Amino acid sequence: MNKFWQYINLIRLSAGASLLIGLGNYVLLKIGEPIGPFLFAFGLLGVCVMGLNLFTGKCGYLIQDKIKIIDLLLILIANLIFGYAIGVIFSLLDETIVANATAKVATWDYSWTFFLKAAACGAIMYLAVELYRRGTVLGILAGVPLFIFCGFQHSIANIITLGVATSFSWTIILAILGNFVGSMVAWLVAGNLCSDDLKSSRRTATSGRTAAARKTSATRRAARGTSENSAN
C-alpha cells in the first residue's frame, strides 16, 4: 500500500511539472521570439524550485541519483499524458496558439537532424539542472532560451504543442530518445568530471574543518591545563 502512494505522489509531481512546462510553452506559442524563450524559463525554474518530476530534468541523473527505471518511465508517461491533456485544454483558450502550434508541428520531420536537435536539448537541460543543484539559476535562465533559439527539441514541450494542435507526430519518439541520449552524454562528459571536482572540494573542506576542530580542542585542553597548574 505504501508503494502505491509513492507512485501516486510520483505521478502527482510529474503532472505538476507538465503544467509548469505547459504554461511556459503557452507563452512561447502566444508571443514567440524574442521574449517568449526567456519567459519559458519560468517552467523549468519552477520545476527545480518545487522539486517536481520532469523527464528531461531527471533522465540525466538515472545513474548518478540511482533512479529506478520504472520510476523514470512513470515520470515520462505522466509527463506525456498530462502534457498532451494540458495542451488540449490550452487550445480552447486561444486560437492564435493553435495556429502557431499547428505550423510548428508541420516543420517536424522524422530524421537524424531532428534526433540530434533533441540530443542537444537534452544536454542543455542536464547542464541547466546541474548548475541549479550547484546553487545558480543562470543555467536555467540562459539554457532554456538557448535551446529554443537554436531550434532544439524538448520532448515534453513538444507533446504539449501536439496537444494544442490536437495532432500527433511520431517525432515525439525521436525527441524522447534524443533528450535521454543527450542528457546521459552530458552526464558522462561533464557531470562525472564536475562530480569528482565537487567531491574533492568537499573532502578538502571536511579535512579543513576536522583539522580546525582538532586544533580548537587542543587549545582548550592546553588552556584547562594552564588553569589547573595556576590553581595548584
Buried (B, 14 or more C-beta within 10 A) or exposed (E): EEEEEEEEEBBBBBBBBBBBBBBBBBBBBBBEEEEBBBBBBBBBBBBBEEEBBBBBBBBBBBEEEEBEEEBBEBBBEBBBBBBBBBBBEBBEEBEEBBEBBBEBBEEBEEEEEBBBBBBBBBBBBBBBBBBBEEEEBEBBBBBBBBBBEEEBBBBBBBBBBBBBBEEEBEBBEBBBBBBBBBBBBBBEEBBEEBEEEEEEEEEEEEEEEEEEEEEEEEEEEEEEEEEEEEEE
